[in-house]
């Protein structure tokens, strides 16, 4: 029995490849093994798409400007991204998943949820997860970490516990207490802006979050309040959705201080464009419509969009289009408390190379 679903205990596995892009490069080039590697461009405009585990102790992380990464780790080796290879390896891994369940929800090229509830065939979810990891190693030469639990939220938390190349299980009886000591920054679905807002209310751990009433959370965090109330108790009713069809990819941020001028707003758009592109490009998809969202201090929300016949071809183009839309929402005497960028009209991203993309990923 579990607070998540008293009459039915689900078996959910979250599989997360270890430093996927960088590990593929180290697998294919023995000279890179054991060395700090970053996939991305080394130019002044370059961005780290992925970092090997050898680079991470130096503070090198994905989405970091390459110049800063090199400063943190002078011996860092930059490798051009080969996304067609990563997609092919991801397809191999997906085929392994499909041997055990048709209920597979990919989150990106390197991670996915699997629902094994009705596909155990007399086995435990833990033993199946162990076999999946062994097959991935044998057939791709790469390692994966896995989390096993009774819902998606806890399975994802579990997969982080023994990285790299490990597995962790959170059984139903342990779930509600497992979240109590964790910092809220570890909770999937609580980003930096929401985390900062929670900290201002004295919410720093799962225990702090659980102490809040549902009324308090919904009053301050809107419809997400119910989700936060649930996860603080180890509850997550979301189902594993196979091959979910995304209609858009977006990112938004709420500012600590309201923005009134175009320059500050333009600076805020750069990390949003990076986040959107980081989610779309590795999947080999882009979109034909860029939408800029602005929420003013009186909570009125406006959107402005630009559409074109073909897909946005690079992060640089995405940022440029969003920036061109800014004068339609600012300046405004009310000030802006939130900005967002959404890519819609999704379509395949043609294979490059294009100069703008290579400056970021090549």
C-alpha positions as CSV (number, residue, x, y, z in Angstrom):
1,X,0.0,0.0,0.0
2,X,1.3,3.5,-0.8
3,X,-0.1,7.0,-0.5
4,X,0.4,7.3,-4.3
5,X,-2.3,4.7,-5.1
6,X,-3.6,2.6,-2.2
7,X,-5.1,-0.1,-4.5
8,X,-2.2,-0.5,-7.0
9,X,1.5,-0.2,-6.5
10,X,3.2,0.8,-9.7
11,X,6.7,-0.2,-10.8
12,X,8.4,2.8,-12.5
13,X,12.0,2.9,-13.6
14,X,13.9,6.0,-14.6
15,X,17.0,5.3,-16.7
16,X,19.6,8.1,-17.1
17,X,22.7,7.6,-19.3
18,X,25.9,8.8,-17.6
19,X,27.4,11.9,-19.2
20,X,25.9,10.6,-22.4
21,X,27.4,12.8,-25.2
22,X,30.8,12.9,-23.6
23,X,30.8,9.2,-22.8
24,X,30.0,8.4,-26.5
25,X,33.0,10.5,-27.5
26,X,35.3,8.7,-25.0
27,X,34.0,5.3,-26.1
28,X,34.8,6.1,-29.8
29,X,38.2,7.7,-29.1
30,X,40.3,5.9,-26.6
31,X,42.7,8.9,-26.3
32,X,39.9,10.8,-24.5
33,X,39.2,8.1,-21.8
34,X,40.0,9.2,-18.3
35,X,40.4,12.9,-19.4
36,X,38.2,15.9,-18.9
37,X,36.1,16.2,-22.0
38,X,33.5,18.8,-23.1
39,X,31.2,18.3,-26.1
40,X,30.8,21.8,-27.7
41,X,32.6,24.6,-29.3
42,X,35.8,26.1,-27.9
43,X,35.3,29.5,-29.5
44,X,34.4,32.7,-27.6
45,X,30.7,32.1,-28.4
46,X,30.9,28.3,-27.7
47,X,28.7,26.6,-25.1
48,X,29.3,23.3,-23.3
49,X,26.6,20.8,-24.4
50,X,27.9,18.0,-22.1
51,X,30.8,17.4,-19.8
52,X,32.5,14.1,-18.8
53,X,32.7,13.0,-15.2
54,X,36.4,13.9,-15.2
55,X,35.5,17.5,-16.0
56,X,32.8,17.9,-13.4
57,X,35.0,18.1,-10.3
58,X,36.4,21.3,-11.8
59,X,32.9,22.8,-11.9
60,X,32.4,22.3,-15.6
61,X,28.7,21.8,-16.4
62,X,26.4,21.7,-19.5
63,X,25.1,25.1,-20.8
64,X,28.3,26.8,-19.4
65,X,30.1,29.2,-21.7
66,X,33.2,27.4,-23.1
67,X,35.5,30.2,-22.1
68,X,34.5,29.9,-18.5
69,X,34.8,26.1,-18.7
70,X,38.3,26.3,-20.0
71,X,39.2,28.8,-17.3
72,X,37.9,26.3,-14.6
73,X,39.7,23.3,-16.2
74,X,42.7,24.4,-18.3
75,X,43.2,20.8,-19.5
76,X,39.7,20.5,-20.8
77,X,39.5,18.9,-24.2
78,X,36.7,20.2,-26.5
79,X,35.1,17.8,-29.0
80,X,32.6,18.7,-31.7
81,X,29.2,17.3,-31.1
82,X,28.0,14.5,-33.4
83,X,24.3,14.5,-32.8
84,X,23.5,12.0,-35.6
85,X,25.7,9.5,-33.6
86,X,24.0,10.3,-30.3
87,X,20.6,9.8,-31.9
88,X,21.6,6.5,-33.3
89,X,22.9,5.3,-29.9
90,X,19.8,6.6,-28.2
91,X,17.7,4.5,-30.7
92,X,19.8,1.4,-29.7
93,X,19.0,2.1,-26.0
94,X,15.3,2.6,-26.8
95,X,15.3,-0.8,-28.5
96,X,16.6,-2.4,-25.3
97,X,13.8,-0.7,-23.3
98,X,11.2,-2.1,-25.7
99,X,12.2,-5.7,-24.9
100,X,10.7,-5.2,-21.5
101,X,7.8,-2.8,-21.9
102,X,6.0,-0.8,-24.5
103,X,5.4,1.9,-21.9
104,X,8.4,4.1,-22.5
105,X,8.4,7.9,-22.1
106,X,11.6,9.4,-23.4
107,X,12.6,12.7,-21.8
108,X,15.6,13.4,-24.1
109,X,18.1,11.3,-26.0
110,X,19.7,10.1,-22.7
111,X,16.9,9.5,-20.2
112,X,13.5,7.9,-20.1
113,X,10.8,6.6,-17.8
114,X,9.6,2.9,-18.1
115,X,6.4,1.5,-16.6
116,X,6.9,-2.1,-15.8
117,X,3.8,-2.6,-13.7
118,X,2.0,-4.9,-16.1
119,X,5.1,-6.4,-17.7
120,X,7.0,-8.0,-14.9
121,X,6.4,-11.6,-16.0
122,X,7.1,-13.0,-12.5
123,X,10.2,-10.8,-12.0
124,X,10.8,-7.7,-9.9
125,X,11.3,-4.2,-11.3
126,X,14.7,-4.1,-9.6
127,X,15.9,-7.2,-11.4
128,X,14.7,-5.9,-14.8
129,X,16.4,-2.5,-14.2
130,X,19.6,-4.4,-13.4
131,X,19.3,-6.4,-16.6
132,X,18.6,-3.3,-18.7
133,X,21.7,-1.6,-17.4
134,X,23.8,-4.7,-18.2
135,X,22.4,-4.8,-21.7
136,X,23.1,-1.2,-22.3
137,X,26.7,-1.7,-21.2
138,X,27.1,-4.9,-23.3
139,X,25.5,-3.5,-26.5
140,X,26.6,0.1,-26.5
141,X,29.7,0.2,-24.3
142,X,28.1,2.9,-22.1
143,X,26.9,3.0,-18.6
144,X,23.5,4.0,-17.2
145,X,22.1,4.8,-13.8
146,X,18.6,3.7,-12.8
147,X,16.1,4.6,-10.2
148,X,13.2,2.3,-9.2
149,X,10.2,3.3,-7.3
150,X,6.4,3.5,-7.4
151,X,6.1,6.8,-9.2
152,X,7.9,9.0,-11.7
153,X,9.0,11.7,-9.2
154,X,10.7,9.2,-6.8
155,X,12.2,7.1,-9.7
156,X,13.9,10.2,-11.0
157,X,15.2,11.1,-7.6
158,X,16.4,7.6,-7.1
159,X,18.4,7.5,-10.4
160,X,20.5,10.4,-9.1
161,X,21.5,8.6,-5.9
162,X,24.2,6.3,-7.3
163,X,25.5,8.1,-10.3
164,X,27.5,7.2,-12.3
165,X,26.8,3.6,-13.2
166,X,24.6,2.8,-10.2
167,X,21.0,1.9,-9.2
168,X,18.9,2.9,-6.3
169,X,15.5,1.7,-5.1
170,X,12.9,3.6,-3.1
171,X,10.2,1.1,-2.0
172,X,6.7,2.3,-1.2
173,X,7.2,2.2,2.6
174,X,10.3,4.5,2.3
175,X,9.0,7.1,-0.2
176,X,7.2,9.5,2.1
177,X,10.2,9.8,4.5
178,X,12.9,9.7,1.7
179,X,12.0,13.2,0.6
180,X,12.1,14.9,4.0
181,X,15.8,15.6,4.3
182,X,16.4,16.5,0.6
183,X,16.9,20.1,-0.4
184,X,14.1,21.4,-2.6
185,X,16.7,22.1,-5.3
186,X,16.9,18.3,-5.9
187,X,13.1,18.1,-6.5
188,X,12.2,17.6,-10.2
189,X,9.8,20.3,-11.1
190,X,11.1,23.0,-8.7
191,X,13.4,25.3,-10.7
192,X,15.8,28.0,-9.5
193,X,13.1,30.8,-9.5
194,X,10.5,28.7,-7.7
195,X,13.2,27.4,-5.3
196,X,14.3,31.0,-4.5
197,X,10.7,31.9,-3.8
198,X,10.2,28.9,-1.5
199,X,13.4,29.8,0.4
200,X,12.0,33.3,1.0
201,X,9.1,31.5,2.7
202,X,11.5,29.3,4.8
203,X,11.0,26.2,2.6
204,X,14.5,24.6,2.1
205,X,13.9,20.9,2.5
206,X,11.2,18.3,1.8
207,X,10.2,18.5,5.5
208,X,9.7,22.3,5.2
209,X,7.6,21.8,2.2
210,X,5.4,19.1,3.9
211,X,4.7,21.5,6.7
212,X,2.9,23.9,4.4
213,X,-0.8,23.6,3.9
214,X,-2.3,23.0,0.5
215,X,-4.1,26.3,0.8
216,X,-0.7,28.1,1.4
217,X,1.0,26.4,-1.5
218,X,-1.8,27.0,-4.1
219,X,-2.2,30.6,-2.9
220,X,1.5,31.3,-3.6
221,X,2.3,28.9,-6.4
222,X,-1.0,28.6,-8.3
223,X,-2.0,25.2,-9.8
224,X,1.6,23.9,-9.1
225,X,0.8,24.1,-5.4
226,X,-1.0,20.8,-5.5
227,X,2.0,19.1,-7.2
228,X,4.3,20.5,-4.5
229,X,2.0,19.3,-1.8
230,X,1.9,15.8,-3.3
231,X,5.6,15.3,-3.9
232,X,6.5,16.4,-0.3
233,X,4.5,13.3,0.7
234,X,6.0,11.0,-2.0
235,X,2.9,11.2,-4.1
236,X,2.9,11.6,-7.9
237,X,0.0,10.4,-10.0
238,X,1.5,11.2,-13.4
239,X,1.4,8.3,-15.8
240,X,4.2,7.2,-18.1
241,X,3.1,8.5,-21.5
242,X,4.7,6.5,-24.4
243,X,5.9,8.7,-27.3
244,X,4.2,11.7,-25.9
245,X,3.7,14.2,-28.7
246,X,5.0,17.6,-27.8
247,X,3.3,20.6,-29.5
248,X,5.9,23.1,-28.2
249,X,9.1,23.5,-26.2
250,X,9.4,26.5,-23.9
251,X,11.2,28.1,-21.0
252,X,10.3,31.0,-18.8
253,X,11.7,32.8,-15.7
254,X,10.3,35.0,-13.0
255,X,12.5,37.9,-11.9
256,X,13.4,38.8,-8.4
257,X,13.1,42.4,-9.4
258,X,10.7,43.7,-12.1
259,X,12.3,44.6,-15.4
260,X,11.5,48.0,-17.1
261,X,14.0,48.4,-19.9
262,X,14.8,46.6,-23.1
263,X,18.5,46.0,-22.3
264,X,17.8,44.1,-19.1
265,X,15.1,42.1,-20.8
266,X,17.4,41.2,-23.7
267,X,20.0,39.9,-21.3
268,X,17.3,37.7,-19.6
269,X,16.3,36.1,-22.9
270,X,19.7,34.6,-23.6
271,X,19.5,31.8,-21.0
272,X,15.9,31.1,-22.0
273,X,16.9,30.6,-25.6
274,X,19.7,28.4,-24.5
275,X,17.4,26.2,-22.4
276,X,14.8,25.8,-25.2
277,X,17.5,24.9,-27.8
278,X,19.2,22.5,-25.4
279,X,15.9,20.6,-25.2
280,X,15.0,20.7,-28.9
281,X,18.3,20.4,-30.7
282,X,19.5,17.0,-29.3
283,X,16.1,15.6,-30.2
284,X,16.6,16.7,-33.8
285,X,13.6,19.0,-33.8
286,X,13.0,22.7,-34.2
287,X,10.0,24.9,-34.9
288,X,8.6,27.5,-37.3
289,X,7.1,29.8,-34.7
290,X,8.8,31.7,-31.9
291,X,6.6,33.2,-29.2
292,X,7.6,35.7,-26.6
293,X,5.6,35.7,-23.4
294,X,5.6,38.6,-20.9
295,X,3.7,38.9,-17.6
296,X,3.4,42.4,-16.1
297,X,3.4,43.3,-12.5
298,X,-0.4,43.4,-12.5
299,X,-0.3,39.8,-13.7
300,X,-1.6,40.6,-17.2
301,X,0.0,38.2,-19.7
302,X,0.7,39.1,-23.3
303,X,2.3,37.0,-26.1
304,X,3.9,38.1,-29.4
305,X,4.9,35.6,-32.1
306,X,6.8,35.4,-35.3
307,X,6.3,32.6,-37.8
308,X,8.3,31.6,-40.9
309,X,8.0,28.9,-43.6
310,X,11.0,26.9,-42.4
311,X,12.4,25.9,-39.0
312,X,14.6,28.0,-36.7
313,X,18.1,26.7,-37.5
314,X,20.1,27.7,-34.4
315,X,20.1,29.0,-30.9
316,X,21.4,32.2,-32.2
317,X,18.4,32.6,-34.6
318,X,16.0,31.7,-31.8
319,X,17.4,34.3,-29.5
320,X,17.4,36.9,-32.4
321,X,13.8,36.3,-33.2
322,X,12.7,36.6,-29.5
323,X,14.8,39.7,-29.1
324,X,13.1,41.3,-32.2
325,X,9.7,40.7,-30.5
326,X,10.8,42.6,-27.3
327,X,9.9,46.1,-28.4
328,X,6.3,44.9,-28.7
329,X,6.1,44.3,-24.9
330,X,8.6,46.8,-23.5
331,X,9.0,49.5,-22.4
332,X,5.8,49.5,-20.2
333,X,5.3,51.5,-17.1
334,X,4.1,48.4,-15.2
335,X,7.3,46.5,-15.6
336,X,7.7,42.9,-16.4
337,X,7.9,40.2,-13.8
338,X,8.2,37.1,-16.1
339,X,9.5,36.4,-19.6
340,X,9.3,33.3,-21.6
341,X,10.3,31.9,-25.0
342,X,8.3,29.1,-26.8
343,X,9.2,27.2,-29.9
344,X,6.1,25.7,-31.7
345,X,5.1,24.4,-35.0
346,X,7.6,21.7,-34.3
347,X,9.3,20.0,-37.2
348,X,12.5,18.1,-37.9
349,X,15.7,20.0,-37.7
350,X,17.6,19.5,-41.0
351,X,21.2,18.2,-40.7
352,X,23.8,20.9,-40.8
353,X,26.4,22.1,-40.7
354,X,25.4,25.8,-40.3
355,X,27.9,28.4,-39.1
356,X,25.7,29.6,-36.2
357,X,25.2,26.1,-34.8
358,X,28.8,25.2,-35.1
359,X,29.8,28.2,-33.0
360,X,27.6,26.8,-30.3
361,X,28.0,23.0,-30.6
362,X,30.8,22.4,-33.1
